[in-house]
């Protein structure tokens, strides 16, 4: 049985679901910030800054980012 590489397993264990909220209030759910980065082409670092309120960043790629509650 193959459970993936060590970085893959760690990434899945540590990932948290997030949502992107546009200006109209529509939401898109992602399983992690890296998935959002891959699908939307937005810097994962900028998404991280929004999620953790770093560097006064409120949006990334025109979306607000929050963890799924």
Helices and strands as residue ranges (DSSP letters): H 6-14, E 18-21, E 27-30, H 33-40, H 44-51, E 64-67
